[in-house]
């Protein structure tokens, strides 16, 4: 039987093998997941596949490569008709004005790492710059 102190020591040793960027990526992913679950999953679904013809999927969406766009849409919402994976969606997305810049960075990190091809977190500076230049969508 493994002693609890030995298990804690082993976990600490494994965690110390990661560099600061890897740890931050994991932190943003986990916190982004929690925020996504609270603020986004109701429409975009836990699996990111959206809701039939009502809400677009995030999984496989080419928009995931545009972190500025995602940041602006999360903060300010969207009223445009869009096409995702060959399907047209016209339901408006509500704004999330109460989300902080760090929370938006965490959500963008989660969705771009989970369903995009990104492997690192989205820096808060990226979100700050995006939010200063947001267009109305």
Residue, then its C-alpha position, 0 to 999 in steps of 0.5 A: x500500500x502506498x503511503x499518502x506522503x509518498x503519493x504527494x511527493x511523487x505528484x510534486x516531483x511530476x509537477x516540478x518537471x513541467x515548465x511555467x508555460x506548460x503549467x499556465x496552459x494547464x491552468x487556463x485550460x482547466x479554468x476555461x473549461x469551468x467558465x465554458x461549462x457555466x457560460x457557453x455549454x448550454x448553447x454550444x454544448x459540452x462537446x462543442x458540437x452546437x445545437x442542431x440548426x440553432x447554435x453553431x459548433x465550435x468543434x471544427x470551426x475555422x473561427x477558432x484560429x482567430x483569437x481576436x474574433x473569439x474574444x470580441x464575440x465572447x465579450x460583446x456577443x454577435x448578431x451576424x448570420x454566420x456559416x460554420x462547417x457548411x451550415x448557416x446560423x442566424x441566432x444572435x449570441x448574447x454579450x457577456x459584459x461581466x466576464x473579465x479579460x482573464x476569464x475571456x483568455x481562459x475560455x479562448x484557451x480552452x476552446x482553442x486547445x480543445x477543438x482547435x489545433x492550439x497547444x498553448x494558452x491565450x495570453x491576457x495581452x492577446x485578449x486585451x489588444x483584441x478587445x480594444x479593437x473589437x468590431x460589432x458582429 
